[in-house]
Amino acid sequence: MKFDAGKARLIFSFGISFLLAKVAIYVIPLLIAKFASASTYSALEFAQSMASLACTLVIGPVLDGLSHHHLTRHRDRLAPEARVVMWCSIGVSVALMMAVQIGDGDPRWWITAAVFALVANQNVLTTMARAYGWRHATAWSDGLATLLLGLAVAFAFLLAEHAVELWIGILVLVFSAAMAAVVQLGRVKRHWSDTRARLFGAFDVGWSMTLLGVFAIWQSTSGRILLGAVSPEAIPVYSVAFRLVGIALGVHQLASVALFRRIYVARTREADRLFAIILVGVGGATFVVMLAAPLVIEVVHFNALAPDSRADFLAVLASLGVFFFASSAYNWLQFRLNRLRLSGKPILPMIVISALGAGVILAAPGYFAGHIGMFCWVLAAQSILYLMVAWIVLARRNLPHKRTAVVSIAGTLVLGALGLALQAVG
């Protein structure tokens, strides 16, 4: 086969762009944990989690519907609809920030209100980049909220010594408006009646996709949200462990950026083969990161962590490998459910699973506040059940992903055993 120098350069440049983007995205939260106080870091992690969940519920149906129409019907540009969603999200953030200030002015909710627009606008840009196949742009847009939030934190520490959270909220809102202004410069115009019709049409198609996607977002955010209710002081140790092990999901994200269009339209056999290969990579990366994580907290002093937090860190780490691996497998099957218009089928059992998981934790807050390891195992079990439900729905439609199932079972067992061994060794 003849060597294609042009294609090789494109692959190499994308690899470098992706690597730089992900290093920045994964390092920034850890830098915040290193230099910020426990209360500030806890507020930031809680805010980003709450805002991510809220954005999925509020604007997710429109974005999923627009993306689906563009990919399956080759619709034209999405910029007019994107502008409406972005400016409306900023309006919601401004209203919420005013409500917080009128109320008790809780820093956690002030930052959450501001970050809503930031995450919403990131999601809009990521939807556009993925739909158009802009791989370089997707590599950066997927974590743009984290990058800009880190920048806002840095500026806030420079501008103020005491009102840091207040300045973070203001700067985040400014960055959100700048993102919307960039999209506003686009040349594509459309009459308002057409734009409105496309937005409502997208909602009709996308609502079931979003309901399914909410569970993926709940997977990644529920730990910090529930800890906010059960044990806010445990958010830093959970979040640092979460961020460290989450580095392994770089493999998942690389595949989702590079292969999104191919996977979305692939037949079941090809998709199953690709999922299995990707999950082997995710599992291997997770294994390595779990081994390295205890060494990292020994070498790097995180200001947000208490000096005696190693035992809690290892208790959290024990289940995170299983949690991330099962979440990755579920997210791939979610692609298939969306593409095959089956996204509404698993919603009821997943609502039950989510309610049970949250209910168990909230029913015994005192116990889980003192046993953060068990708290994390409940979240890991929830992820496994999500994966099982998605797989069964596809299998009942004669679309079994057998290789995905085999790799998922093997990876879960290996990573679970590794986590328990690390906790036992201490």
C-alpha positions in Angstrom: 0.0 0.0 0.0 1.4 3.4 -1.0 2.4 5.7 1.8 0.2 8.8 1.9 2.4 11.6 3.3 -0.5 14.1 3.4 -2.7 11.8 5.4 0.1 11.0 7.8 0.7 14.7 8.4 -3.0 15.2 9.2 -3.0 12.3 11.6 0.2 13.5 13.3 -1.1 17.1 13.6 -4.4 15.9 15.1 -2.6 13.7 17.5 -0.4 16.6 18.7 -3.5 18.9 19.0 -5.5 16.3 20.9 -2.6 15.5 23.3 -2.0 19.2 24.1 -5.7 19.8 24.6 -6.2 16.9 26.9 -3.1 17.5 28.9 -4.3 21.1 29.6 -7.8 19.9 30.4 -6.7 17.2 32.9 -3.9 19.3 34.5 -5.9 22.4 35.1 -8.3 20.9 37.8 -5.3 19.3 39.5 -3.5 22.7 39.5 -6.5 24.3 41.1 -6.5 21.6 43.7 -2.8 22.2 44.4 -3.0 25.9 45.0 -6.7 26.6 46.0 -8.2 26.1 49.4 -10.4 23.1 50.1 -13.5 25.3 50.2 -12.8 27.0 46.9 -11.9 23.8 45.1 -15.0 22.1 46.5 -17.2 24.9 45.3 -15.7 24.7 41.8 -16.1 21.0 41.5 -19.7 21.1 42.8 -20.5 24.0 40.5 -19.2 22.3 37.3 -21.0 19.1 38.2 -24.4 20.8 38.8 -24.1 23.0 35.8 -23.2 20.0 33.5 -26.3 18.2 34.7 -28.6 21.2 34.3 -27.3 22.0 30.8 -28.0 18.5 29.7 -31.6 18.7 30.9 -32.2 22.2 29.6 -30.5 22.4 26.2 -29.6 18.8 25.5 -32.7 17.9 23.5 -32.2 20.7 21.0 -28.5 20.0 20.6 -29.0 16.2 20.2 -31.8 16.8 17.7 -29.8 19.3 15.6 -26.8 16.9 15.5 -28.9 13.9 14.6 -30.6 15.8 11.7 -27.3 17.1 10.4 -25.6 13.7 10.4 -28.5 11.6 9.1 -30.2 14.1 6.7 -27.2 16.3 5.8 -28.9 19.5 6.9 -27.2 22.8 6.5 -25.3 24.9 9.0 -26.3 25.0 12.6 -25.0 28.5 13.5 -28.4 30.3 13.6 -29.8 27.9 16.1 -26.5 27.8 18.0 -26.7 31.6 18.5 -30.2 31.4 20.0 -29.2 28.7 22.4 -26.0 30.4 23.5 -27.5 33.8 24.3 -30.5 32.3 26.0 -28.1 30.3 28.2 -26.3 33.5 29.2 -29.7 35.1 30.1 -30.5 32.1 32.3 -27.1 32.4 34.1 -27.6 36.2 34.7 -31.1 35.6 36.2 -29.8 32.8 38.4 -26.8 34.9 39.6 -29.1 37.7 40.5 -31.4 35.3 42.4 -28.4 33.9 44.4 -27.2 37.5 45.3 -30.7 38.4 46.5 -30.8 35.2 48.5 -28.0 34.0 50.8 -25.1 34.5 48.4 -23.8 31.0 48.8 -20.5 30.9 46.8 -21.3 27.3 45.5 -24.5 28.4 43.9 -23.1 31.7 42.7 -20.4 29.9 40.7 -22.9 27.2 39.6 -25.2 29.9 38.1 -22.3 31.4 36.2 -20.9 28.1 35.0 -24.2 27.1 33.5 -23.7 29.4 30.6 -20.1 28.4 30.2 -20.9 24.7 30.0 -24.0 25.3 27.8 -21.9 27.3 25.3 -19.2 24.6 25.3 -21.8 22.0 24.6 -23.1 24.1 21.6 -19.6 24.5 20.1 -18.8 20.8 20.7 -22.0 19.8 19.0 -21.2 21.9 15.9 -17.6 20.7 15.8 -18.6 17.0 15.9 -21.4 17.4 13.5 -19.1 19.0 10.9 -16.3 16.6 11.5 -13.9 19.3 12.8 -11.6 17.0 14.8 -9.1 19.6 15.8 -11.8 21.9 17.1 -13.5 19.1 18.9 -10.3 18.2 20.7 -10.3 21.6 22.3 -14.0 22.5 22.5 -14.8 19.3 24.5 -13.0 20.7 27.5 -13.3 24.4 26.8 -15.3 25.1 30.0 -12.5 23.6 32.1 -9.9 25.7 30.3 -11.8 28.9 30.7 -12.8 28.1 34.3 -9.1 27.6 35.1 -8.3 30.9 33.5 -11.1 32.6 35.5 -9.7 31.1 38.7 -6.2 32.4 37.9 -7.4 35.9 37.2 -9.6 35.9 40.2 -6.7 35.1 42.5 -4.8 38.0 40.9 -7.7 40.5 41.2 -8.8 39.7 44.7 -7.7 38.1 47.9 -11.0 37.6 49.7 -13.8 37.8 47.2 -12.3 35.1 44.9 -15.6 33.2 44.3 -17.4 36.5 43.3 -14.8 37.3 40.7 -14.7 33.7 39.4 -18.5 34.0 38.6 -18.1 37.4 36.9 -15.2 36.3 34.8 -16.9 33.0 33.8 -19.9 35.0 32.6 -17.6 37.3 30.5 -16.0 34.3 28.9 -19.4 32.8 28.1 -20.4 36.0 26.3 -17.2 36.0 24.4 -17.9 32.5 23.1 -21.4 33.5 22.0 -20.0 36.6 20.3 -17.6 34.5 18.2 -20.5 32.4 16.9 -22.5 35.6 16.3 -19.9 36.6 13.7 -20.8 33.7 11.5 -22.1 34.5 8.0 -25.0 32.0 7.9 -28.3 33.8 8.4 -31.8 32.4 8.5 -35.2 33.9 9.1 -36.4 33.7 12.7 -39.5 31.6 11.8 -37.3 29.0 10.1 -34.8 29.0 13.0 -37.7 28.6 15.5 -39.2 25.7 13.5 -35.8 23.9 13.4 -35.3 24.3 17.1 -38.7 22.8 17.9 -38.2 20.0 15.4 -34.8 19.3 16.9 -36.4 19.1 20.4 -39.0 16.6 19.2 -36.3 14.3 17.9 -33.7 14.9 20.6 -35.6 14.7 23.9 -35.4 10.9 24.2 -31.7 11.0 23.3 -31.1 13.6 26.0 -33.0 11.6 28.6 -30.6 8.7 27.9 -27.7 11.1 27.9 -28.7 12.5 31.3 -27.7 9.1 32.8 -24.2 9.4 31.3 -23.9 13.0 32.8 -25.3 11.8 36.1 -22.7 9.1 36.2 -19.8 11.6 35.9 -21.4 14.3 38.2 -23.4 12.3 40.8 -20.4 11.7 43.1 -19.7 15.4 43.7 -23.4 16.4 43.7 -24.4 13.8 46.3 -21.3 14.5 48.4 -22.4 18.1 48.4 -25.5 16.8 50.3 -23.9 14.1 52.4 -20.3 15.3 53.1 -19.1 18.5 51.4 -15.7 18.3 53.0 -15.1 15.0 51.2 -15.5 16.6 47.7 -11.8 17.5 47.4 -10.4 14.0 48.0 -13.0 12.4 45.8 -12.5 15.0 43.0 -8.7 14.7 43.0 -8.9 10.9 42.7 -11.7 11.3 40.1 -9.5 13.7 38.0 -6.4 11.4 38.2 -8.1 8.2 37.2 -10.1 10.2 34.6 -6.9 10.7 32.6 -7.4 7.2 31.3 -10.5 8.3 29.5 -8.3 10.2 27.1 -8.4 6.9 25.1 -12.2 7.0 25.1 -12.2 10.7 24.1 -9.7 10.2 21.4 -11.8 7.5 19.8 -15.0 9.5 20.1 -13.4 12.4 18.3 -11.6 10.5 15.6 -14.4 7.9 15.0 -17.6 9.6 16.0 -19.1 9.8 12.5 -18.0 6.3 11.6 -19.4 4.7 14.7 -22.7 6.6 14.5 -23.5 5.2 11.1 -21.8 1.7 11.4 -23.5 -1.6 11.3 -23.7 -3.6 14.5 -20.9 -6.0 13.8 -18.4 -3.3 12.9 -19.5 -1.1 15.9 -19.1 -4.1 18.3 -15.6 -4.8 17.0 -14.6 -1.1 17.4 -16.1 -0.9 20.9 -14.2 -3.9 22.0 -10.9 -2.6 20.7 -11.5 0.8 22.3 -12.4 -0.7 25.7 -9.3 -2.7 25.8 -7.4 0.5 25.4 -9.5 2.3 28.0 -9.0 -0.7 30.5 -5.2 -0.8 29.9 -4.9 3.0 30.5 -7.1 2.8 33.6 -4.9 0.0 35.0 -1.7 2.1 34.6 -3.2 5.3 36.0 -4.6 3.5 39.1 -1.1 2.2 39.8 0.4 5.6 39.5 -2.3 7.6 41.4 -1.1 6.8 44.9 2.4 7.9 44.0 1.2 11.2 42.6 -0.5 12.3 45.8 2.8 11.4 47.7 4.9 13.5 45.3 2.5 16.4 44.7 1.1 18.3 47.7 -2.5 19.3 47.0 -3.5 22.2 49.1 -7.1 21.2 48.8 -6.4 17.8 50.5 -6.0 17.3 54.2 -2.6 15.8 55.3 -4.3 12.6 56.6 -6.4 12.0 53.5 -4.4 9.1 52.0 -6.7 6.4 53.4 -9.8 8.1 52.0 -8.0 8.6 48.7 -7.3 4.9 48.4 -10.9 4.0 49.4 -12.2 6.2 46.6 -9.6 4.9 44.2 -10.6 1.3 44.8 -13.9 1.6 42.8 -13.0 4.3 40.4 -11.5 2.0 37.8 -14.7 0.0 37.6 -16.7 3.1 37.6 -14.9 4.7 34.6 -14.6 1.5 32.6 -18.3 0.7 32.9 -19.2 4.3 32.1 -17.1 4.2 29.0 -18.7 1.0 27.8 -22.2 2.4 28.5 -21.4 5.6 26.6 -20.4 3.6 23.5 -23.7 1.6 23.6 -25.5 4.9 24.0 -24.3 5.9 20.6 -25.9 2.8 19.1 -29.2 3.4 21.0 -29.3 7.0 19.7 -28.6 6.0 16.1 -31.1 3.2 16.1 -33.8 5.4 17.7 -34.0 3.1 20.7 -33.0 5.8 23.2 -36.4 5.8 24.9 -36.4 2.1 25.7 -34.0 2.0 28.7 -35.2 5.2 30.3 -37.6 3.7 32.9 -35.2 1.1 34.3 -32.4 3.6 34.4 -34.6 6.1 36.3 -35.2 3.3 38.8 -31.5 2.5 39.1 -30.6 6.2 39.6 -33.3 6.7 42.1 -32.2 3.6 44.1 -28.6 4.6 44.0 -29.3 8.2 45.2 -31.9 7.0 47.6 -29.6 4.5 49.3 -27.0 7.3 49.8 -29.4 10.0 51.0 -31.2 7.6 53.3 -28.0 7.0 55.3 -26.0 10.2 55.0 -24.2 9.7 58.3 -22.9 6.2 57.3 -21.7 7.3 53.8 -20.1 10.5 55.2 -17.9 8.2 57.3 -17.4 5.5 54.6 -16.6 7.2 51.4 -15.3 4.0 49.9 -18.8 2.4 50.2 -20.2 5.6 48.8 -18.1 5.1 45.7 -18.9 1.5 45.3 -22.6 2.4 45.1 -21.8 4.7 42.2 -19.7 2.0 40.5 -22.6 -0.5 40.9 -24.9 2.0 39.3 -22.6 2.3 36.3 -22.5 -1.4 35.8 -26.3 -1.6 35.9 -26.6 1.2 33.3 -24.3 -0.8 31.1 -26.3 -4.0 31.5 -29.6 -2.3 30.7 -28.2 -0.7 27.5 -26.7 -4.0 26.4 -30.0 -5.9 27.1 -32.1 -3.4 25.1 -29.9 -3.8 22.1 -29.8 -7.6 22.5 -33.6 -7.9 22.6 -33.7 -6.1 19.2 -31.4 -8.9 17.8 -28.4 -6.5 18.0 -26.2 -8.1 20.6 -22.7 -6.6 21.1 -21.0 -9.8 22.2 -17.4 -8.7 22.1 -18.3 -5.5 24.0 -19.9 -7.7 26.7 -16.9 -10.0 27.0 -14.4 -7.1 27.3 -16.6 -5.3 29.7 -16.9 -8.2 32.1 -13.2 -8.9 32.0 -12.2 -5.3 32.4 -14.6 -4.8 35.4 -13.2 -7.8 37.2 -9.6 -6.9 36.7 -9.9 -3.3 37.6 -12.0 -4.1 40.6 -9.4 -6.6 41.9 -6.7 -4.0 41.4 -8.5 -1.3 43.3 -9.2 -3.6 46.3 -5.5 -4.7 46.2 -4.3 -1.1 46.3 -6.6 -0.3 49.2 -5.4 -3.4 51.1 -1.8 -2.6 50.6 -2.3 1.0 51.6 
